[in-house]
């Protein structure tokens, strides 16, 4: 029996469904919504205040088979790795698409309700949730060409014969925003004749037609199925491209925002502890539009952070980073950022538009090539090309050369990761950042895809051997990375909702002050390869210069009027004042 269905939430849903599908469909859609909630029986207690995040919140981004051996399901091996190395430092595992798939390393899903048998089973997924929260992807823009949905479309079988977007190849689609330099339409032969289908990302990833409410309800059902299997964060993959309308850019359309809000309404009603995260690798103002007025996503990726941090540490000049961070402004209530430096994709540079000059972006791209990386480009409307994504591991991106690892390299890399974990939001770390993984050039040669450079699969014995060597870069990075995350989790000032002030102390330093009630921490990072001394002064605004302070990261105390903090190259101090 369904109890405590929130009437106000249903009224919001009614308005959204009317906007999407018109008055003739509204009542039927609402009946389907109530039946859907009753089918899974998750939550059902109406709205409640749930602490979705804290200073201990952190996310590991990983494929299900990032660590393997020949005898066990990779998901079981991944859980063992997490238990051994990450307990107390990471609280959430983002297991990238784990369903059967045909391409794009999981993002061309064949069956959303199954676990790829090469990875394990739903039992393995659920066991991964013992001791960790779980984050899943909802890949809702497109489905695999090898899916039953597409096979039924080709065979003209309901309901899937109406799941895809047929388009006239002669239509003017020049205004459509393209994330990849591939044809927008793909010819398809079906039982009812030849046609062309919309394929935003590849000819194996067939776009779904959300103007058909059956498609929406299919995914709402999948969403609740995932929640029933332990999901606490849902990542809406490529959500910006969801709704298509000829004659528009087909990105960030009002209907797309309405669907995100509808999903939020459903979560608030039945599973208020679940976090809604949107993935939109676009310039900052477009990205944060998915917060809505606090009624859309709970969390968005901080896409400008990875390339800005990289640029600042490569050049030894934090000016652009400081100016950008100071401009962010306040977030809507109950919203925050997911702060990351690396992920399974490359380092997107579109979010740098309007933040750094074009010539500096081009120099950044050239430096990436010198370090053994690749630069993916996109076509512009004038026929030219510009950098779109930098492909290399974040560890190698902050190196001195592709062959060696120096102490300076390690310090520079750890500085980048520490800044990401001190800023307002929830820190997310990619598996290969934890293990200081080098560029996987052999993988790129094997697959022909630039993104493979950052998607190495470790053998469990090999990785454990490397991590057992206290002198190896991987061991040193993992030990210090997890230590800093554990220290962060002990201080309320690093709660995502704690106040943040960015302080400009010149281009060589990046400074963020975090405050929670009476606790204050000033985070200061040296972005240069030189030893520096910094005098605590009144630029910190509200900090009494005579107060003593101590560095959370080292335990060192600084006392007295005119105290000086010394900073080694790329050192960060978290001064508790």
N, C-alpha and C positions, 0 to 999 in steps of 0.2 A: 504494500500500500504506500502511495506517495504522500508524504506529509510535509507541511511547511513550505510548499512551493511559493516563492516570493511573487506576489501579485505585481509589485512595481517592476520587478525584473521581466515578468511576462509582458507587461505593457511596453517596456523598452524594446523587447524582442519584436512585438507586434509592429512597432513603428519601423524598425530596421527591415523586417521582412516585407512590409508594404513598400518601402523604398526600393528594395531589391527586385521584388517579384510582382508587385501590384496588388490591389485589393481583392482580386478574385482568388488569389492563392493564400492569403494571410491566414484564414481560419484553419485551412487544411495543414498549413505549415506549423501552426501552433499545436494542433493535435499531434502531429508527428513529433514535435519537440517534447511534449509531455510523455508520450509513449517511449521516446528514447531515454529520457531520464529514468522512467520506471524500469526499463529493461536492465540497466546496469546497477541501479540502486546505490550509486556512489554519492557520498555527502548527504544531500537531501535535508539539511538542517537550516537552509536559508542563509542569509548573509551573516558573517561573523568576522570579528577582528582576529586575524591569524598572523603571527610573526613570520613573514615569508623569508626574511633574511636577517643576518646578524653580523657582528664583526668576525665570526668564525666561518662565515659562508665563503666558499671557494669552489671552483669547478675544474675538473680535469677533462680536457677535450681529447678523445681517443677513438680510434677505430676498434672494433671488437677483436680484431686479430693483430693488434700492434705488437703483442708478445705471443710467441708460438712455441710449441714443441710437437713432436710427432705422435704423442700418445693421448693427448687430452683435447677437449674442445677449447678453442682459443678464449672463449668467454670465461671459462674456468681458470685458465692461466692468467688472464687479465685480473680477475678478482684476487688471485693469490699475490700478484705483484702489488696491487693496491693495498691489500692487508699488510704486506711486509714493509712497504716503503712509504705509504701515504697516510696511514691512520693518524689522526690528530692534526694533519696539515691540510688535507683535502676533504671536503664533506659531500661533494656531488660528483658523480661520474656521468659525463656526457658521452654516451656510447653512440657514435655516428651511425647512420642508417645500417641496421642489422638484418633487414629483410632480404629475401632473395632479390637479386637485381641482375641487370644485363649490361650496364655500362656506368661510367662516371663514378666509379668506386662507391657504389651504393645509392646514388641519387637518381637512378633510373629503376624504380621499384616495380617488381613483378607482382608481389602479393604483400599487402600491408599488414596482414594479420598473421603472418608466419615469420619465424626466425630462420635465417639462412642456415641450413644444416651443416654447412662448412664452419659455422661459428659456434653452434650449440643449439640450445632450445630455450623456450620460455622459462623453464626451470632454472637455467643458468642465468638468465636475465634477472629473475626474481631473487636468486641467491646473491647476485651482485648488489642488490638493494639491502642486504643485511649488513649494516655498518656504514652504508653510504646512501645518499639520496640519488635519484636517477633522473637524467635528462634525455629525452628522445626527440628525434626529428619527425615533424609532420611534413612530408614532401608532397605538398598539395597543389602545386602549379601544374605538374605533369606526371605521367605514368609511363612505365616501360612499354615499348612496342611489343614485347613478349608477354605482356599481361593478358589474363583472361578478359579483362575489360576491353582491350583493343581487339582481341580475337573475335569477341562477340559483336563489336562494332562492324568489323569487316564482314561478318556473317549476317548482319542486320538483325541481331537478336536484342530484344528489350531487356533491361532498360539501357544497356550500354551503347546501343545504336545512337543515343542522343547525348553521349558523354563528351564528345569532342567538337572542335571548332572547325567547320568547313569554311573555306575562303576562296574567293575568286582570284586567281593569280594575276589577273589584269587590273585588280583594284589598286588604288594608290595607297600604298602602305609606307610611304617614305617618311612619315612623321613618327613611326613606331620606334621607341627606344630599344636598341639592341645591346644586350650584355656580351654577345659573342659575334665574331665575324663569320657567321654561317647563314645559310638561307633561312628566311623566316617561315616559309611554307614548304611542305614536303608532299610530293605526289604519292597517292595511295590508291591501289586497286581494291575495290570492294565488290561484294555480291550485287550491290545496287549501282555499280558503275565506278568510273574513275573520278577522283576528287583530289583536292589539296587540303591538307590539315595544317593547323598552326603548330609550329615547333620552335619555341623561343630559344631553347638551349641546344638541341641536337635532333637529328632525324630519328633517334632512338627514344627521345623523351617527348611524348605526345601531350600537348597542352590539353587541360581539361576545361570544360565549359561550365563555369559557375553561374551563368545566367539560367541554367537548369537547376532547380532546387534539389533534384535527386542527387546531383553531384555534391552539393553542400551537405545534405544529410548523410551521405555515405561517409564523408570525412568527419562529421560530428560523431557518428557512430564509432569510427576508428579512434577518435580522440578519447572517448569514454572507455573504450576497450584498453587503450594504453594506460589510462589512469588506474583502471582495475588491475593492471599488472605492475603497478608501483611507480609510475612516472610522476615526478613532482615539478619538473620544468618541461614545457613543450616549446620547441623551437619551430617557428613557422618559416620553413625554407623558401627563399625567393618570393616572399609574399608580395613584394611590390608589383610584380607582373601579373597578378592573379586574374584581374578582370580585363577583357579585351573589348575595345570598341573602335571600329574603323573610323579614321579621321582624327584620332587622338594619339597621344604618345604611348598609351597603353601601359603607363606606369603611374602608381599612386592615385589611381582613379577613385572617386568618392565611393563607388561600390566596394572597392577593395577595403577601404577603411571601415565601411559598414560591416563587412564580414568579420574583420578583426574585432570590432566592438561587440558583435553578436557572440563570438567565441568567448570574449571576456565576460559577457552577461551570463553565459552558460556556466563558465567556471565559477563565477561568484555565487551562483545559485547552488551548484552541486559539489564543488570541490574548491573552496576558497583558498586552500593552502597551495594550490597549483599555480605556478608562475607562468605567465604568458610572455614569451620572448620573440620578438620579430627580427628577422635577418634581412637587412636592406643595405647593401654595400653601395651607398650613394653619398653625395655631399651631406654635411652635418645637418643643415636645416631640414632637408628632406627626410633624413634618418629619424630625427626626433619628432617629426610630425606623427609618428606612430604611437607616441604617448597620448595623442588626442588631447583631451582636457582632463587627463587622469582617468579616462574611461576606455582606454584602448590597451596597448601593451603595458605590462608591469615593468618590463625591462627591454632595452634595446642595446645592441652591440655598439661599443664606442669605436666606430670604424676609423675615425681620424687619428686615434692614438697610436696605432702601430707605425704608420709611415712618419708621423711627426716625431715620435721618439727616435726612430731610426735616423732621420735627417739630423736631429739635434745632436745625437751622440756621434754620428759620422763627422759632423762639421765642428763639434766642440762649441756650438752656439745654441743656447736654449731659447733664444728670443721669440721665435715663431711659436714654439710650444707654450711658453709662458703667456704670450698674448692670447693664444687660442684658449688655453685652460681658464684664463681669467674672464673670458667672454661668455662662458657657458651658461651662466645664470642659474636661477632656481628651477628645480624640477617640479612637475605636478605632484600632489600628495600620492604616496604609495607607489612611486616610480623611481627607478634607478638605472644605472648603466651596467653592462657587462664589460669590464675592462680587460682587454687581452692584447697581446703583441703578436701572436702567431696562431694559426689554425690549420686545418687540413687544406685550405686554399692558400693562395699566395698572399702577399701583402698588397692590398688594393690601394691605389693611389688616387682614385677619383675623389675621395674625401679631402684631398689636399687642394682642390680647386678653390681659388680665392684666398688661400692661407699662405702658400709660399709661391714665389715667382716661378713661371714656367721654366726659366733657364736653370733654376736650382733643382727642379724636378728632373730635368734632363741629365744634370750632373749626377744626381742620385742614381738614376737608371744606369749610367755609365759605370759608376762605382760598383753596382751590383754585378755587372758583367765581369769586371776585373776580379771579383771575388768568386767567380765560377758559377754565378746564377744566370737566370734568364729573365727577359723582360717581355711580357705579353702586351700587345698593343690592340687598340680599337680603332675602327674607321670613323673619321669625323664627317660631318655633312658636306664639307668642302673637298672631300676626297683625300685629305691628309690623314696621317695616323699619329696617335699619341699614346704614351705609356698608360696601361690600364692596371697591370698587376706585376709585381716583382716576385719572381719564383726562386727561392732559396730558403734554407732553414734560417730562422732568426738568429740562431747562434752563429752561423757563418757570416750572416749579414753584418755582425758587429766584430768581425775578426780583422786581423792585420793582413793575412794572405790566405789562399785556399789550402795551404799545405801544413801550416803549423798552428799550435795554440800556445799563446803566451799568457803570463799572469795578467798583463794589461787587457788582453782579450777577455779573459774570465771576469775581470773587474767591470769592464764596460758592459758586458752582457748582464751580469747580476744587477748593475745599476738600472738597466732598462726594466728588468723584471720587478725590482723593488719599487720604482716609481709607479708602475702599473698597479701594484697591490696597495699603495698608500692613498691613491686617489679615491674620490667619492664613487662608490659602486661596489660590485662584487668582482673579485679577480678571477680570471679564467686562464689556465695554463695549458698549452698544447703539450702532448706527451713528449715530443722531441725537444721541447725547451727544457723539460725536466732532466733529460738525459744528454744534453749538450750534443745532439746528433749533428754530424756533418752532412753536407750535401750528398744526396743519393744520385750521383751522376750515372751510375750503372743502371739504375731503375729508369731514368729518363731515356737512355739508349734503348732499353728493352721495350718500353711502352710508346715512346715517341711523344709523350705528354710532359710538358714542363712542370705541371703540378706534382708529378711523381717524385721530384727532387726532395720534397718534404713529407713523403709518405712511406718511409722505410718500414719494413717489418722486421722486428728483432727476433732472433732465436733466444729462447729463455736462458739456456746455459751460457750463451755468449754474453748476454746482457748482465747476468748475475756475476760472471767473471769480471767484467769491466767495472761493475759497481763495487765489487769486493776489493778492488785496487784503490786504496785511499788517495793515490797520486793521480789517478786518471781524471781528465776534465769532467767526465760524466759523474763520477763519484763526488767530486768536489762541488759541482753545481747542484746535484740532487740534495746533498747534505745541507748546504747553505740555503738553498731555496726553501726546503721544507722547514728548516729552523726559523727562517724569517716569517713564513706563513703561520707557524705556531705562535711566535711572539705577537704577531698582528692580532691573532684571535684572542689574546688576553687583555686587549685594550679597547674600551668602548668607543674611543675616538675614531676607530676604523670601522664602526658601524656604517653601512651605506647611507643612513639617514643623518649622520653627524655633519655638522657645519664644516664648510671648506672655504678657505680664503687663499688665493694665489698671490704671492708677494714677489715683486720684481726686484731682485738684488743684482741685476746685471746679467749679461749673456752667458756667463760662465757657470751660473748656478741655476738650479730649478728648485723653487721653494713652495711648499704647500703647508698651510696651517690647518689642522683638524681639531675640532672642539666638540665635546659632549659634556653638557652641564659644567662642572668645575674642572674637568680634565682638558689640558691642551697639549698638543704635540706639534712641534714644528719640524717638518721633514725637509732636509737640505741635501741636495745632491750636487756633487762636483762633476760637471759635464766635460771636463778637460782631462788631458793626459799629464797634467802638471800638479804638483803639490800646491795647496792653497791654504791660506789662513783667513778666517772670517770672524769679524768682531760682532758679537751680539749687540744690536743697537735698537733705537726706537722705530726703525722701519718695520719691526715685527708687530707694531700696533697693539697696544694693550699688554705687552709683556714687560714686566718690571726688570730693568737691566741688572738690578742687584740680586734678583732671584737666582738660586742655584738651579741647575738643570742636569739631567743625565740622559745619555744615549741608550735607548731601549735596545739597540742592536749590539752594542759592545759592553754596556754596563758602566761606561766611563762617565765620571762626574765633572762638571764645569762649574766653577764657583766664582763669586765676587764681581764687583763693578768692572766693566770693561773686559769681561772674559772673552777669550779668543778660542774659537773652535778650529782645530787643524783638520784638514781634509786631504787624504791621499787621492791620487788620480781615480776618478770615477767612484769615489766613496760616497755613500749615503749615511746620514745620521738622522735618527728619529729622536729629537730632543724633547723630553718630557719636562714641561715647565710648570 
